[in-house]
Amino acid sequence: MIAREWKARLPLAEKDGFLNYLDETGVKETSSTPGFRGAQVLVRDLDSKAEVTLITYWSNLEVIKAFSGKNISKAKLYPEDEKYKLEPDTFVNHYEVVENVWS
């Protein structure tokens, strides 16, 4: 299994609206892609900004291409991201999941 990690920063005042938007775009779109295994959205408040991390889980690197295109290291951004004054990473990181334990 592969974990795909993307991060962005945005003003605290935009956090709730963006999280709803992220659910409607990044999470729902990925979940309809064959090979998708799950997602986590992590948030932390920094001084005047919030940092959002989206981690999606996939069967393998090949199925990620169906979602992201050939360059799987490039972040998939959405047209309305600017509305939330987003400062997105333009890249993503991929990790092989070697252990996954939930209690």
Biopython code that builds the backbone (N, CA, C, O; Angstrom):
import numpy as np
from Bio.PDB.StructureBuilder import StructureBuilder

atoms = [
    (1, "MET", "N", (0.853, -1.174, 0.000)),
    (1, "MET", "CA", (0.000, 0.000, 0.000)),
    (1, "MET", "C", (0.900, 1.239, 0.000)),
    (1, "MET", "O", (1.985, 1.234, 0.582)),
    (2, "ILE", "N", (0.428, 2.299, -0.665)),
    (2, "ILE", "CA", (1.162, 3.552, -0.789)),
    (2, "ILE", "C", (0.371, 4.676, -0.118)),
    (2, "ILE", "O", (-0.838, 4.802, -0.315)),
    (3, "ALA", "N", (1.067, 5.484, 0.672)),
    (3, "ALA", "CA", (0.475, 6.690, 1.253)),
    (3, "ALA", "C", (0.953, 7.881, 0.424)),
    (3, "ALA", "O", (2.135, 7.992, 0.097)),
    (4, "ARG", "N", (0.020, 8.762, 0.093)),
    (4, "ARG", "CA", (0.308, 9.968, -0.695)),
    (4, "ARG", "C", (0.004, 11.174, 0.200)),
    (4, "ARG", "O", (-1.130, 11.351, 0.643)),
    (5, "GLU", "N", (1.021, 11.998, 0.463)),
    (5, "GLU", "CA", (0.886, 13.107, 1.408)),
    (5, "GLU", "C", (0.991, 14.455, 0.695)),
    (5, "GLU", "O", (1.902, 14.689, -0.099)),
    (6, "TRP", "N", (0.029, 15.336, 1.003)),
    (6, "TRP", "CA", (0.015, 16.700, 0.466)),
    (6, "TRP", "C", (-0.288, 17.668, 1.598)),
    (6, "TRP", "O", (-1.068, 17.356, 2.498)),
    (7, "LYS", "N", (0.331, 18.849, 1.552)),
    (7, "LYS", "CA", (0.127, 19.855, 2.599)),
    (7, "LYS", "C", (-0.178, 21.211, 1.992)),
    (7, "LYS", "O", (0.195, 21.512, 0.858)),
    (8, "ALA", "N", (-0.875, 22.027, 2.793)),
    (8, "ALA", "CA", (-1.142, 23.410, 2.424)),
    (8, "ALA", "C", (-1.320, 24.226, 3.692)),
    (8, "ALA", "O", (-1.647, 23.700, 4.756)),
    (9, "ARG", "N", (-1.098, 25.520, 3.552)),
    (9, "ARG", "CA", (-1.339, 26.444, 4.655)),
    (9, "ARG", "C", (-2.382, 27.459, 4.195)),
    (9, "ARG", "O", (-2.486, 27.760, 3.006)),
    (10, "LEU", "N", (-3.146, 27.978, 5.138)),
    (10, "LEU", "CA", (-4.172, 28.956, 4.825)),
    (10, "LEU", "C", (-4.513, 29.755, 6.077)),
    (10, "LEU", "O", (-4.212, 29.313, 7.185)),
    (11, "PRO", "N", (-5.140, 30.932, 5.922)),
    (11, "PRO", "CA", (-5.517, 31.704, 7.098)),
    (11, "PRO", "C", (-6.487, 30.917, 7.993)),
    (11, "PRO", "O", (-7.336, 30.177, 7.497)),
    (12, "LEU", "N", (-6.352, 31.086, 9.298)),
    (12, "LEU", "CA", (-7.225, 30.376, 10.240)),
    (12, "LEU", "C", (-8.696, 30.630, 9.935)),
    (12, "LEU", "O", (-9.524, 29.730, 10.081)),
    (13, "ALA", "N", (-9.022, 31.825, 9.522)),
    (13, "ALA", "CA", (-10.426, 32.172, 9.252)),
    (13, "ALA", "C", (-11.008, 31.375, 8.087)),
    (13, "ALA", "O", (-12.228, 31.261, 7.970)),
    (14, "GLU", "N", (-10.164, 30.829, 7.235)),
    (14, "GLU", "CA", (-10.615, 30.064, 6.067)),
    (14, "GLU", "C", (-10.654, 28.559, 6.329)),
    (14, "GLU", "O", (-11.104, 27.794, 5.476)),
    (15, "LYS", "N", (-10.189, 28.133, 7.494)),
    (15, "LYS", "CA", (-9.994, 26.703, 7.764)),
    (15, "LYS", "C", (-11.273, 25.881, 7.602)),
    (15, "LYS", "O", (-11.274, 24.906, 6.850)),
    (16, "ASP", "N", (-12.342, 26.236, 8.273)),
    (16, "ASP", "CA", (-13.560, 25.416, 8.227)),
    (16, "ASP", "C", (-14.135, 25.317, 6.818)),
    (16, "ASP", "O", (-14.540, 24.242, 6.377)),
    (17, "GLY", "N", (-14.167, 26.449, 6.117)),
    (17, "GLY", "CA", (-14.677, 26.430, 4.744)),
    (17, "GLY", "C", (-13.829, 25.562, 3.840)),
    (17, "GLY", "O", (-14.353, 24.818, 3.011)),
    (18, "PHE", "N", (-12.509, 25.655, 3.999)),
    (18, "PHE", "CA", (-11.634, 24.856, 3.153)),
    (18, "PHE", "C", (-11.772, 23.364, 3.468)),
    (18, "PHE", "O", (-11.758, 22.539, 2.554)),
    (19, "LEU", "N", (-11.903, 23.014, 4.729)),
    (19, "LEU", "CA", (-12.040, 21.594, 5.075)),
    (19, "LEU", "C", (-13.292, 21.000, 4.445)),
    (19, "LEU", "O", (-13.266, 19.856, 3.989)),
    (20, "ASN", "N", (-14.384, 21.751, 4.410)),
    (20, "ASN", "CA", (-15.595, 21.275, 3.732)),
    (20, "ASN", "C", (-15.346, 21.133, 2.237)),
    (20, "ASN", "O", (-15.755, 20.147, 1.624)),
    (21, "TYR", "N", (-14.679, 22.114, 1.655)),
    (21, "TYR", "CA", (-14.353, 22.088, 0.231)),
    (21, "TYR", "C", (-13.409, 20.914, -0.091)),
    (21, "TYR", "O", (-13.591, 20.234, -1.101)),
    (22, "LEU", "N", (-12.411, 20.680, 0.760)),
    (22, "LEU", "CA", (-11.482, 19.572, 0.558)),
    (22, "LEU", "C", (-12.213, 18.237, 0.562)),
    (22, "LEU", "O", (-11.897, 17.348, -0.228)),
    (23, "ASP", "N", (-13.182, 18.100, 1.444)),
    (23, "ASP", "CA", (-13.968, 16.867, 1.493)),
    (23, "ASP", "C", (-14.726, 16.671, 0.183)),
    (23, "ASP", "O", (-14.796, 15.555, -0.333)),
    (24, "GLU", "N", (-15.290, 17.741, -0.352)),
    (24, "GLU", "CA", (-16.067, 17.643, -1.588)),
    (24, "GLU", "C", (-15.195, 17.434, -2.819)),
    (24, "GLU", "O", (-15.666, 16.894, -3.820)),
    (25, "THR", "N", (-13.937, 17.851, -2.764)),
    (25, "THR", "CA", (-13.072, 17.730, -3.945)),
    (25, "THR", "C", (-12.069, 16.608, -3.752)),
    (25, "THR", "O", (-12.268, 15.504, -4.258)),
    (26, "GLY", "N", (-11.013, 16.872, -3.040)),
    (26, "GLY", "CA", (-9.906, 15.931, -2.905)),
    (26, "GLY", "C", (-10.295, 14.586, -2.328)),
    (26, "GLY", "O", (-9.818, 13.556, -2.803)),
    (27, "VAL", "N", (-11.149, 14.568, -1.317)),
    (27, "VAL", "CA", (-11.475, 13.292, -0.670)),
    (27, "VAL", "C", (-12.512, 12.512, -1.483)),
    (27, "VAL", "O", (-12.318, 11.327, -1.754)),
    (28, "LYS", "N", (-13.599, 13.160, -1.868)),
    (28, "LYS", "CA", (-14.645, 12.433, -2.598)),
    (28, "LYS", "C", (-14.183, 11.991, -3.980)),
    (28, "LYS", "O", (-14.525, 10.898, -4.431)),
    (29, "GLU", "N", (-13.410, 12.833, -4.652)),
    (29, "GLU", "CA", (-12.930, 12.434, -5.984)),
    (29, "GLU", "C", (-11.977, 11.254, -5.891)),
    (29, "GLU", "O", (-12.071, 10.317, -6.684)),
    (30, "THR", "N", (-11.059, 11.290, -4.929)),
    (30, "THR", "CA", (-10.122, 10.178, -4.815)),
    (30, "THR", "C", (-10.835, 8.893, -4.431)),
    (30, "THR", "O", (-10.460, 7.815, -4.891)),
    (31, "SER", "N", (-11.854, 8.995, -3.599)),
    (31, "SER", "CA", (-12.514, 7.776, -3.116)),
    (31, "SER", "C", (-13.257, 7.034, -4.224)),
    (31, "SER", "O", (-13.581, 5.857, -4.069)),
    (32, "SER", "N", (-13.528, 7.709, -5.336)),
    (32, "SER", "CA", (-14.195, 7.015, -6.443)),
    (32, "SER", "C", (-13.206, 6.412, -7.436)),
    (32, "SER", "O", (-13.618, 5.808, -8.426)),
    (33, "THR", "N", (-11.913, 6.567, -7.185)),
    (33, "THR", "CA", (-10.887, 6.037, -8.076)),
    (33, "THR", "C", (-10.554, 4.595, -7.690)),
    (33, "THR", "O", (-10.246, 4.332, -6.527)),
    (34, "PRO", "N", (-10.608, 3.656, -8.638)),
    (34, "PRO", "CA", (-10.225, 2.279, -8.322)),
    (34, "PRO", "C", (-8.808, 2.235, -7.739)),
    (34, "PRO", "O", (-7.902, 2.910, -8.228)),
    (35, "GLY", "N", (-8.636, 1.443, -6.704)),
    (35, "GLY", "CA", (-7.342, 1.327, -6.047)),
    (35, "GLY", "C", (-7.199, 2.224, -4.836)),
    (35, "GLY", "O", (-6.233, 2.095, -4.084)),
    (36, "PHE", "N", (-8.151, 3.138, -4.628)),
    (36, "PHE", "CA", (-8.153, 4.007, -3.450)),
    (36, "PHE", "C", (-8.481, 3.153, -2.228)),
    (36, "PHE", "O", (-9.386, 2.320, -2.279)),
    (37, "ARG", "N", (-7.751, 3.354, -1.131)),
    (37, "ARG", "CA", (-7.938, 2.545, 0.074)),
    (37, "ARG", "C", (-8.383, 3.350, 1.296)),
    (37, "ARG", "O", (-8.834, 2.763, 2.280)),
    (38, "GLY", "N", (-8.268, 4.687, 1.257)),
    (38, "GLY", "CA", (-8.700, 5.491, 2.389)),
    (38, "GLY", "C", (-8.018, 6.845, 2.403)),
    (38, "GLY", "O", (-7.148, 7.131, 1.580)),
    (39, "ALA", "N", (-8.434, 7.682, 3.363)),
    (39, "ALA", "CA", (-7.864, 9.030, 3.466)),
    (39, "ALA", "C", (-7.904, 9.496, 4.910)),
    (39, "ALA", "O", (-8.741, 9.068, 5.705)),
    (40, "GLN", "N", (-6.980, 10.380, 5.222)),
    (40, "GLN", "CA", (-6.957, 11.073, 6.507)),
    (40, "GLN", "C", (-6.717, 12.550, 6.218)),
    (40, "GLN", "O", (-5.927, 12.899, 5.341)),
    (41, "VAL", "N", (-7.399, 13.408, 6.958)),
    (41, "VAL", "CA", (-7.161, 14.843, 6.889)),
    (41, "VAL", "C", (-6.689, 15.259, 8.269)),
    (41, "VAL", "O", (-7.378, 15.045, 9.267)),
    (42, "LEU", "N", (-5.511, 15.854, 8.314)),
    (42, "LEU", "CA", (-4.919, 16.304, 9.569)),
    (42, "LEU", "C", (-4.829, 17.824, 9.543)),
    (42, "LEU", "O", (-4.522, 18.410, 8.505)),
    (43, "VAL", "N", (-5.093, 18.463, 10.677)),
    (43, "VAL", "CA", (-5.053, 19.926, 10.750)),
    (43, "VAL", "C", (-4.338, 20.333, 12.018)),
    (43, "VAL", "O", (-4.508, 19.726, 13.075)),
    (44, "ARG", "N", (-3.528, 21.382, 11.888)),
    (44, "ARG", "CA", (-2.945, 21.983, 13.080)),
    (44, "ARG", "C", (-2.890, 23.487, 12.887)),
    (44, "ARG", "O", (-2.645, 23.993, 11.792)),
    (45, "ASP", "N", (-3.128, 24.180, 13.989)),
    (45, "ASP", "CA", (-3.064, 25.631, 13.964)),
    (45, "ASP", "C", (-1.641, 26.072, 14.234)),
    (45, "ASP", "O", (-1.016, 25.658, 15.210)),
    (46, "LEU", "N", (-1.145, 26.918, 13.352)),
    (46, "LEU", "CA", (0.127, 27.574, 13.536)),
    (46, "LEU", "C", (-0.227, 29.020, 13.890)),
    (46, "LEU", "O", (-1.413, 29.350, 13.893)),
    (47, "ASP", "N", (0.693, 29.860, 14.176)),
    (47, "ASP", "CA", (0.393, 31.214, 14.641)),
    (47, "ASP", "C", (-0.874, 31.815, 14.029)),
    (47, "ASP", "O", (-1.921, 31.821, 14.678)),
    (48, "SER", "N", (-0.803, 32.303, 12.835)),
    (48, "SER", "CA", (-1.966, 32.935, 12.203)),
    (48, "SER", "C", (-2.520, 32.101, 11.055)),
    (48, "SER", "O", (-3.407, 32.544, 10.327)),
    (49, "LYS", "N", (-2.001, 30.915, 10.904)),
    (49, "LYS", "CA", (-2.409, 30.049, 9.800)),
    (49, "LYS", "C", (-2.765, 28.661, 10.307)),
    (49, "LYS", "O", (-2.432, 28.277, 11.428)),
    (50, "ALA", "N", (-3.442, 27.934, 9.457)),
    (50, "ALA", "CA", (-3.697, 26.521, 9.698)),
    (50, "ALA", "C", (-2.896, 25.743, 8.662)),
    (50, "ALA", "O", (-2.722, 26.194, 7.530)),
    (51, "GLU", "N", (-2.418, 24.587, 9.055)),
    (51, "GLU", "CA", (-1.753, 23.686, 8.119)),
    (51, "GLU", "C", (-2.634, 22.452, 7.978)),
    (51, "GLU", "O", (-3.025, 21.831, 8.966)),
    (52, "VAL", "N", (-2.935, 22.117, 6.745)),
    (52, "VAL", "CA", (-3.773, 20.958, 6.440)),
    (52, "VAL", "C", (-2.898, 19.930, 5.734)),
    (52, "VAL", "O", (-2.168, 20.251, 4.797)),
    (53, "THR", "N", (-2.985, 18.703, 6.196)),
    (53, "THR", "CA", (-2.288, 17.590, 5.553)),
    (53, "THR", "C", (-3.327, 16.576, 5.106)),
    (53, "THR", "O", (-4.150, 16.129, 5.905)),
    (54, "LEU", "N", (-3.291, 16.218, 3.852)),
    (54, "LEU", "CA", (-4.164, 15.183, 3.308)),
    (54, "LEU", "C", (-3.296, 13.979, 2.992)),
    (54, "LEU", "O", (-2.340, 14.069, 2.222)),
    (55, "ILE", "N", (-3.642, 12.855, 3.597)),
    (55, "ILE", "CA", (-2.947, 11.605, 3.304)),
    (55, "ILE", "C", (-3.970, 10.656, 2.698)),
    (55, "ILE", "O", (-4.973, 10.319, 3.327)),
    (56, "THR", "N", (-3.706, 10.235, 1.482)),
    (56, "THR", "CA", (-4.573, 9.241, 0.851)),
    (56, "THR", "C", (-3.789, 7.941, 0.720)),
    (56, "THR", "O", (-2.562, 7.943, 0.627)),
    (57, "TYR", "N", (-4.514, 6.846, 0.715)),
    (57, "TYR", "CA", (-3.909, 5.514, 0.670)),
    (57, "TYR", "C", (-4.368, 4.794, -0.589)),
    (57, "TYR", "O", (-5.543, 4.828, -0.957)),
    (58, "TRP", "N", (-3.405, 4.136, -1.243)),
    (58, "TRP", "CA", (-3.628, 3.535, -2.557)),
    (58, "TRP", "C", (-3.032, 2.139, -2.611)),
    (58, "TRP", "O", (-2.103, 1.823, -1.868)),
    (59, "SER", "N", (-3.563, 1.314, -3.486)),
    (59, "SER", "CA", (-3.052, -0.053, -3.661)),
    (59, "SER", "C", (-1.603, -0.067, -4.125)),
    (59, "SER", "O", (-0.789, -0.840, -3.620)),
    (60, "ASN", "N", (-1.281, 0.799, -5.096)),
    (60, "ASN", "CA", (0.073, 0.854, -5.644)),
    (60, "ASN", "C", (0.252, 2.157, -6.413)),
    (60, "ASN", "O", (-0.698, 2.924, -6.569)),
    (61, "LEU", "N", (1.464, 2.408, -6.891)),
    (61, "LEU", "CA", (1.756, 3.646, -7.615)),
    (61, "LEU", "C", (0.999, 3.748, -8.935)),
    (61, "LEU", "O", (0.639, 4.848, -9.355)),
    (62, "GLU", "N", (0.755, 2.630, -9.587)),
    (62, "GLU", "CA", (0.059, 2.652, -10.876)),
    (62, "GLU", "C", (-1.357, 3.199, -10.755)),
    (62, "GLU", "O", (-1.803, 3.942, -11.628)),
    (63, "VAL", "N", (-2.065, 2.848, -9.700)),
    (63, "VAL", "CA", (-3.438, 3.341, -9.579)),
    (63, "VAL", "C", (-3.465, 4.832, -9.240)),
    (63, "VAL", "O", (-4.457, 5.508, -9.514)),
    (64, "ILE", "N", (-2.404, 5.343, -8.658)),
    (64, "ILE", "CA", (-2.326, 6.789, -8.384)),
    (64, "ILE", "C", (-2.315, 7.561, -9.696)),
    (64, "ILE", "O", (-2.861, 8.662, -9.768)),
    (65, "LYS", "N", (-1.708, 7.004, -10.725)),
    (65, "LYS", "CA", (-1.666, 7.669, -12.035)),
    (65, "LYS", "C", (-3.061, 7.907, -12.598)),
    (65, "LYS", "O", (-3.286, 8.900, -13.290)),
    (66, "ALA", "N", (-4.001, 7.010, -12.312)),
    (66, "ALA", "CA", (-5.376, 7.182, -12.786)),
    (66, "ALA", "C", (-6.015, 8.422, -12.161)),
    (66, "ALA", "O", (-6.898, 9.036, -12.760)),
    (67, "PHE", "N", (-5.577, 8.784, -10.976)),
    (67, "PHE", "CA", (-6.093, 9.970, -10.294)),
    (67, "PHE", "C", (-5.295, 11.215, -10.653)),
    (67, "PHE", "O", (-5.870, 12.258, -10.966)),
    (68, "SER", "N", (-3.971, 11.107, -10.607)),
    (68, "SER", "CA", (-3.128, 12.299, -10.694)),
    (68, "SER", "C", (-2.552, 12.573, -12.070)),
    (68, "SER", "O", (-2.149, 13.702, -12.349)),
    (69, "GLY", "N", (-2.503, 11.572, -12.937)),
    (69, "GLY", "CA", (-1.825, 11.714, -14.212)),
    (69, "GLY", "C", (-0.436, 11.103, -14.152)),
    (69, "GLY", "O", (-0.059, 10.512, -13.141)),
    (70, "LYS", "N", (0.320, 11.241, -15.219)),
    (70, "LYS", "CA", (1.621, 10.584, -15.308)),
    (70, "LYS", "C", (2.612, 11.037, -14.254)),
    (70, "LYS", "O", (3.341, 10.217, -13.696)),
    (71, "ASN", "N", (2.649, 12.341, -13.970)),
    (71, "ASN", "CA", (3.590, 12.861, -12.974)),
    (71, "ASN", "C", (2.939, 12.782, -11.593)),
    (71, "ASN", "O", (2.294, 13.731, -11.147)),
    (72, "ILE", "N", (3.112, 11.662, -10.933)),
    (72, "ILE", "CA", (2.428, 11.447, -9.654)),
    (72, "ILE", "C", (3.005, 12.296, -8.523)),
    (72, "ILE", "O", (2.418, 12.361, -7.443)),
    (73, "SER", "N", (4.142, 12.944, -8.755)),
    (73, "SER", "CA", (4.728, 13.801, -7.727)),
    (73, "SER", "C", (4.152, 15.212, -7.736)),
    (73, "SER", "O", (4.400, 15.989, -6.813)),
    (74, "LYS", "N", (3.395, 15.545, -8.758)),
    (74, "LYS", "CA", (2.783, 16.871, -8.865)),
    (74, "LYS", "C", (1.438, 16.867, -8.142)),
    (74, "LYS", "O", (0.618, 15.972, -8.342)),
    (75, "ALA", "N", (1.223, 17.876, -7.302)),
    (75, "ALA", "CA", (-0.042, 17.974, -6.566)),
    (75, "ALA", "C", (-1.190, 18.268, -7.527)),
    (75, "ALA", "O", (-1.032, 19.001, -8.504)),
    (76, "LYS", "N", (-2.339, 17.685, -7.232)),
    (76, "LYS", "CA", (-3.533, 17.968, -8.018)),
    (76, "LYS", "C", (-4.288, 19.070, -7.285)),
    (76, "LYS", "O", (-4.843, 18.850, -6.208)),
    (77, "LEU", "N", (-4.302, 20.255, -7.883)),
    (77, "LEU", "CA", (-4.957, 21.396, -7.256)),
    (77, "LEU", "C", (-6.292, 21.643, -7.950)),
    (77, "LEU", "O", (-6.514, 21.182, -9.070)),
    (78, "TYR", "N", (-7.168, 22.366, -7.283)),
    (78, "TYR", "CA", (-8.519, 22.598, -7.784)),
    (78, "TYR", "C", (-8.752, 24.089, -8.006)),
    (78, "TYR", "O", (-8.138, 24.915, -7.331)),
    (79, "PRO", "N", (-9.636, 24.446, -8.950)),
    (79, "PRO", "CA", (-9.827, 25.847, -9.339)),
    (79, "PRO", "C", (-10.185, 26.787, -8.179)),
    (79, "PRO", "O", (-9.728, 27.930, -8.158)),
    (80, "GLU", "N", (-10.967, 26.341, -7.249)),
    (80, "GLU", "CA", (-11.417, 27.233, -6.182)),
    (80, "GLU", "C", (-10.470, 27.279, -4.985)),
    (80, "GLU", "O", (-10.791, 27.919, -3.983)),
    (81, "ASP", "N", (-9.324, 26.627, -5.058)),
    (81, "ASP", "CA", (-8.365, 26.680, -3.951)),
    (81, "ASP", "C", (-8.017, 28.123, -3.588)),
    (81, "ASP", "O", (-7.860, 28.452, -2.412)),
    (82, "GLU", "N", (-7.898, 28.983, -4.605)),
    (82, "GLU", "CA", (-7.523, 30.380, -4.369)),
    (82, "GLU", "C", (-8.534, 31.108, -3.498)),
    (82, "GLU", "O", (-8.176, 32.031, -2.766)),
    (83, "LYS", "N", (-9.789, 30.700, -3.574)),
    (83, "LYS", "CA", (-10.859, 31.324, -2.777)),
    (83, "LYS", "C", (-10.539, 31.277, -1.285)),
    (83, "LYS", "O", (-10.946, 32.160, -0.530)),
    (84, "TYR", "N", (-9.817, 30.252, -0.867)),
    (84, "TYR", "CA", (-9.496, 30.057, 0.547)),
    (84, "TYR", "C", (-8.111, 30.590, 0.907)),
    (84, "TYR", "O", (-7.591, 30.311, 1.987)),
    (85, "LYS", "N", (-7.513, 31.368, -0.017)),
    (85, "LYS", "CA", (-6.183, 31.962, 0.192)),
    (85, "LYS", "C", (-5.149, 30.888, 0.526)),
    (85, "LYS", "O", (-4.280, 31.066, 1.379)),
    (86, "LEU", "N", (-5.279, 29.788, -0.171)),
    (86, "LEU", "CA", (-4.447, 28.609, 0.054)),
    (86, "LEU", "C", (-3.009, 28.849, -0.390)),
    (86, "LEU", "O", (-2.757, 29.467, -1.424)),
    (87, "GLU", "N", (-2.083, 28.354, 0.402)),
    (87, "GLU", "CA", (-0.666, 28.307, 0.049)),
    (87, "GLU", "C", (-0.305, 26.822, -0.052)),
    (87, "GLU", "O", (0.238, 26.244, 0.890)),
    (88, "PRO", "N", (-0.608, 26.216, -1.194)),
    (88, "PRO", "CA", (-0.442, 24.767, -1.309)),
    (88, "PRO", "C", (0.973, 24.365, -1.680)),
    (88, "PRO", "O", (1.677, 25.092, -2.381)),
    (89, "ASP", "N", (1.379, 23.199, -1.202)),
    (89, "ASP", "CA", (2.562, 22.568, -1.760)),
    (89, "ASP", "C", (2.189, 22.152, -3.183)),
    (89, "ASP", "O", (1.069, 21.701, -3.419)),
    (90, "THR", "N", (3.099, 22.296, -4.113)),
    (90, "THR", "CA", (2.819, 21.919, -5.495)),
    (90, "THR", "C", (3.301, 20.503, -5.797)),
    (90, "THR", "O", (3.242, 20.036, -6.935)),
    (91, "PHE", "N", (3.773, 19.844, -4.761)),
    (91, "PHE", "CA", (4.267, 18.478, -4.899)),
    (91, "PHE", "C", (3.624, 17.616, -3.819)),
    (91, "PHE", "O", (3.061, 18.125, -2.850)),
    (92, "VAL", "N", (3.716, 16.325, -4.000)),
    (92, "VAL", "CA", (3.264, 15.375, -2.985)),
    (92, "VAL", "C", (4.401, 14.404, -2.699)),
    (92, "VAL", "O", (5.314, 14.234, -3.506)),
    (93, "ASN", "N", (4.325, 13.779, -1.543)),
    (93, "ASN", "CA", (5.291, 12.749, -1.172)),
    (93, "ASN", "C", (4.575, 11.408, -1.153)),
    (93, "ASN", "O", (3.399, 11.324, -0.799)),
    (94, "HIS", "N", (5.290, 10.373, -1.534)),
    (94, "HIS", "CA", (4.748, 9.012, -1.511)),
    (94, "HIS", "C", (5.586, 8.154, -0.574)),
    (94, "HIS", "O", (6.812, 8.263, -0.530)),
    (95, "TYR", "N", (4.900, 7.304, 0.169)),
    (95, "TYR", "CA", (5.563, 6.426, 1.133)),
    (95, "TYR", "C", (4.987, 5.019, 0.990)),
    (95, "TYR", "O", (3.788, 4.847, 0.772)),
    (96, "GLU", "N", (5.832, 4.045, 1.113)),
    (96, "GLU", "CA", (5.358, 2.665, 1.212)),
    (96, "GLU", "C", (4.887, 2.445, 2.639)),
    (96, "GLU", "O", (5.631, 2.705, 3.584)),
    (97, "VAL", "N", (3.670, 1.971, 2.804)),
    (97, "VAL", "CA", (3.150, 1.686, 4.138)),
    (97, "VAL", "C", (3.647, 0.300, 4.520)),
    (97, "VAL", "O", (3.272, -0.694, 3.897)),
    (98, "VAL", "N", (4.494, 0.233, 5.546)),
    (98, "VAL", "CA", (5.049, -1.047, 5.952)),
    (98, "VAL", "C", (4.343, -1.593, 7.194)),
    (98, "VAL", "O", (4.450, -2.780, 7.501)),
    (99, "GLU", "N", (3.632, -0.737, 7.897)),
    (99, "GLU", "CA", (2.856, -1.199, 9.054)),
    (99, "GLU", "C", (1.715, -0.226, 9.268)),
    (99, "GLU", "O", (1.872, 0.985, 9.113)),
    (100, "ASN", "N", (0.568, -0.771, 9.624)),
    (100, "ASN", "CA", (-0.620, 0.039, 9.872)),
    (100, "ASN", "C", (-1.386, -0.600, 11.021)),
    (100, "ASN", "O", (-1.988, -1.661, 10.856)),
    (101, "VAL", "N", (-1.364, 0.038, 12.172)),
    (101, "VAL", "CA", (-2.027, -0.521, 13.356)),
    (101, "VAL", "C", (-3.005, 0.496, 13.895)),
    (101, "VAL", "O", (-2.630, 1.635, 14.173)),
    (102, "TRP", "N", (-4.252, 0.101, 14.045)),
    (102, "TRP", "CA", (-5.295, 0.961, 14.635)),
    (102, "TRP", "C", (-5.866, 0.224, 15.844)),
    (102, "TRP", "O", (-6.014, -0.998, 15.832)),
    (103, "SER", "N", (-6.175, 0.974, 16.863)),
    (103, "SER", "CA", (-6.762, 0.296, 18.029)),
    (103, "SER", "C", (-8.237, 0.602, 18.144)),
    (103, "SER", "O", (-8.898, 0.120, 19.063)),
]
sb = StructureBuilder()
sb.init_structure("model")
sb.init_model(0)
sb.init_chain("A")
sb.init_seg("    ")
for serial, (resi, resn, name, xyz) in enumerate(atoms, 1):
    if name == "N":
        sb.init_residue(resn, " ", resi, " ")
    sb.init_atom(name, np.array(xyz, "f"), 0.0, 1.0, " ", f" {name:<3s}", serial, name[0])
structure = sb.get_structure()
